Amino acid sequence: MEETNTFLLEIVTPYHHFFEGKVENVVLNASDGAVGIYPGHEPVVVAMTPGIAHFQIDGKIRHFVLMEGYAEVGPYMTLVVCNAAEWPEDLDVDRAQAAYSRAEHRYQNEALNEQERIQARHSIRRAKMRLKLISDHGSEEQKARLRDHQTL
C-alpha cells in the first residue's frame, strides 16, 4: 500500500459538522495529556477534555478549541465527536468573559452540592479554554477587547 503524508480528519458536534478534510497531523487535548496523531497511527480511542487543539494542512497550523468528547483514531482517518468546537474568529470575547465570570461566581456558592461544584469547575475550564484561544490565536481586535476586560 502506498504511504501518504495526510489522513482524513472529521470533527462533529451535536450542532454541526465542524471540519472535514485531509490533514498532516492533529494535536488533541486528552484526559491524560496532549496526543499527537499522524498518518498511519495505530487504532485507539482517546477521551478528550476541554482544550486548544490544532491541525496542520500544507505546513500551516490552524488552532481551535474542543470541548469534552472522544476521538476514534485509525491509520487513515480520525473521527472527533465532541460537545463543541470553535475557531478563534467565531468566539465572542464578551460572551466568553461573561461565561467565565458566571462560572466562577457559581463555583464560589457554598450551597452547591458536590455534583454542582464539579459542573461549575467544568464550566470554568471550558470558559478558560475559550479565553486562552482568543488570547493566543485570536485577532488583534479580539485580543484588545480581552485586555479591556482584564483591566476592568
Secondary structure, 3 states (H helix, E strand, C coil): CCCCCCEEEEEECCCCEEEEEEECEEEEEECCEEEEECCCCCCEEEEECCEEEEEEECCEEEEEEECCEEEEECCCEEEEEECCEECHHHCCHHHHHHHHHHHHHHHHCCCCCHHHHHHHHHHHHHHHHHHHHHHHHCCHHHHHHHHHHHHC
